Amino acid sequence: MSPDVHGKKRALITSGAGQDGWYLVEQLMSRGYDVAAHSRHHVEPGVHGGRAIWHIGDLADDVFLGELLTTCAPGEIYNLTAVSRPALSWDHPIGTARLNALAQQRMCEFIRRNVPTCRLFQASSSEILRNSARRHSGAPGSIGPNLLSSIREKPSKFTDHNMSVDVRCERT
């Protein structure tokens, strides 16, 4: 299926049932997009007026991710998926890396091989940037609580950010 169906743009939103994803689904549909949304958990079929197509599964599962990208054939991917709770990332470091970094790498590879015109929008964290603690705190050199609580997540977010930059630079 073409990323441009009947003159409409087609988008895939990962973690579409989350707060940011929920609003993004609405925003893109209001702009005339055909929207496919992903969730790890069941979503009632009638949400968003039944206009979004929901795909339920685990993005860390290579087979599911491949089928999702092939079936949806998006022209744009909005990857909002990430383990964002520090306690969960400490308890499951390998799962966090698989979801936060490797799933995104597989998306980049799918785009590169199959749909080089597809655009990827990667959600990330301001904490991967230098001096983020100083921006959030009045005391010079102090470390904010958010930076300390997300030490485990930071490497995989940094990795997915850099992969997105590398793919963007390679394509231009």
C-alpha positions as semicolon CSV with decimal commas, in nm:
position;residue;x (nm);y (nm);z (nm)
1;M;0,000;0,000;0,000
2;S;0,126;0,346;-0,087
3;P;0,203;0,602;0,188
4;D;-0,030;0,842;0,002
5;V;-0,372;0,677;-0,019
6;H;-0,635;0,853;-0,232
7;G;-0,445;1,181;-0,203
8;K;-0,439;1,161;0,179
9;K;-0,125;1,145;0,386
10;R;-0,085;0,830;0,593
11;A;0,071;0,833;0,941
12;L;0,162;0,573;1,199
13;I;0,169;0,684;1,563
14;T;0,334;0,449;1,812
15;S;0,194;0,466;2,166
16;G;-0,114;0,633;2,024
17;A;-0,316;0,549;2,336
18;G;-0,083;0,753;2,559
19;Q;-0,162;1,117;2,641
20;D;0,060;1,270;2,371
21;G;-0,034;1,006;2,116
22;W;-0,405;1,053;2,182
23;Y;-0,387;1,424;2,100
24;L;-0,161;1,362;1,800
25;V;-0,411;1,113;1,654
26;E;-0,683;1,379;1,679
27;Q;-0,457;1,652;1,537
28;L;-0,351;1,452;1,232
29;M;-0,705;1,331;1,160
30;S;-0,828;1,691;1,174
31;R;-0,566;1,768;0,905
32;G;-0,704;1,494;0,679
33;Y;-0,453;1,217;0,751
34;D;-0,534;0,847;0,744
35;V;-0,404;0,744;1,087
36;A;-0,284;0,405;1,206
37;A;-0,211;0,399;1,578
38;H;-0,022;0,148;1,789
39;S;-0,082;0,051;2,150
40;R;0,051;-0,226;2,372
41;H;-0,293;-0,267;2,528
42;H;-0,646;-0,313;2,394
43;V;-0,817;0,003;2,266
44;E;-1,192;0,022;2,212
45;P;-1,260;0,020;1,836
46;G;-1,491;0,324;1,850
47;V;-1,239;0,570;1,996
48;H;-1,162;0,871;1,778
49;G;-1,496;0,810;1,607
50;G;-1,366;0,480;1,472
51;R;-1,153;0,671;1,220
52;A;-0,812;0,556;1,348
53;I;-0,697;0,202;1,273
54;W;-0,552;0,044;1,588
55;H;-0,273;-0,215;1,598
56;I;-0,210;-0,387;1,930
57;G;0,128;-0,543;2,006
58;D;0,482;-0,514;2,138
59;L;0,724;-0,303;1,931
60;A;1,015;-0,498;2,082
61;D;0,881;-0,802;1,892
62;D;1,061;-0,800;1,555
63;V;0,783;-0,987;1,375
64;F;0,509;-0,756;1,505
65;L;0,709;-0,443;1,421
66;G;0,783;-0,562;1,067
67;E;0,419;-0,651;1,004
68;L;0,303;-0,320;1,152
69;L;0,528;-0,112;0,927
70;T;0,447;-0,318;0,618
71;T;0,071;-0,321;0,679
72;C;0,045;0,050;0,764
73;A;0,277;0,167;0,485
74;P;0,309;0,510;0,647
75;G;0,443;0,823;0,483
76;E;0,517;0,955;0,831
77;I;0,598;0,772;1,155
78;Y;0,560;0,944;1,491
79;N;0,752;0,723;1,735
80;L;0,636;0,813;2,084
81;T;0,715;0,473;2,233
82;A;0,961;0,457;2,522
83;V;0,996;0,317;2,870
84;S;0,966;0,644;3,056
85;R;0,924;0,532;3,417
86;P;1,266;0,520;3,584
87;A;1,170;0,237;3,822
88;L;1,063;0,020;3,530
89;S;1,381;0,097;3,338
90;W;1,592;-0,004;3,639
91;D;1,398;-0,329;3,680
92;H;1,412;-0,415;3,308
93;P;1,726;-0,260;3,153
94;I;1,742;-0,496;2,853
95;G;1,373;-0,449;2,773
96;T;1,419;-0,072;2,804
97;A;1,707;-0,077;2,557
98;R;1,513;-0,299;2,314
99;L;1,212;-0,066;2,318
100;N;1,381;0,274;2,348
101;A;1,668;0,214;2,107
102;L;1,649;-0,107;1,905
103;A;1,283;-0,075;1,797
104;Q;1,361;0,275;1,670
105;Q;1,670;0,144;1,490
106;R;1,453;-0,116;1,317
107;M;1,214;0,160;1,207
108;C;1,506;0,353;1,059
109;E;1,627;0,043;0,879
110;F;1,277;-0,031;0,744
111;I;1,253;0,325;0,609
112;R;1,599;0,308;0,455
113;R;1,530;-0,022;0,279
114;N;1,162;0,001;0,189
115;V;1,025;0,356;0,196
116;P;1,306;0,613;0,174
117;T;1,052;0,894;0,134
118;C;0,893;0,814;0,473
119;R;0,959;1,071;0,745
120;L;1,036;0,964;1,103
121;F;0,957;1,192;1,396
122;Q;1,130;1,059;1,709
123;A;1,010;1,171;2,052
124;S;1,298;1,210;2,291
125;S;1,405;1,381;2,612
126;S;1,566;1,716;2,680
127;E;1,788;1,533;2,928
128;I;2,003;1,389;2,650
129;L;2,130;1,738;2,580
130;R;2,421;1,892;2,769
131;N;2,363;2,124;3,061
132;S;1,999;2,025;3,097
133;A;2,037;2,013;3,476
134;R;2,157;2,373;3,485
135;R;1,866;2,493;3,276
136;H;1,617;2,341;3,521
137;S;1,782;2,456;3,841
138;G;1,878;2,794;3,979
139;A;2,200;2,672;4,142
140;P;2,507;2,650;3,918
141;G;2,628;2,293;3,875
142;S;2,334;2,136;4,060
143;I;2,170;1,824;3,923
144;G;1,793;1,821;3,901
145;P;1,591;1,525;4,030
146;N;1,469;1,434;3,681
147;L;1,824;1,386;3,555
148;L;1,916;1,160;3,846
149;S;1,598;0,952;3,817
150;S;1,644;0,885;3,446
151;I;2,010;0,783;3,433
152;R;1,910;0,436;3,310
153;E;1,688;0,572;3,032
154;K;1,934;0,831;2,913
155;P;2,173;0,602;2,718
156;S;1,896;0,444;2,511
157;K;1,727;0,781;2,447
158;F;2,061;0,923;2,343
159;T;2,110;0,625;2,110
160;D;1,770;0,663;1,942
161;H;1,823;1,038;1,906
162;N;2,159;0,983;1,735
163;M;2,019;0,711;1,507
164;S;1,749;0,952;1,389
165;V;2,007;1,222;1,322
166;D;2,228;0,975;1,133
167;V;1,940;0,857;0,914
168;R;1,831;1,216;0,845
169;C;2,185;1,317;0,749
170;E;2,233;1,009;0,533
171;R;1,917;1,087;0,335
172;T;1,993;1,455;0,269
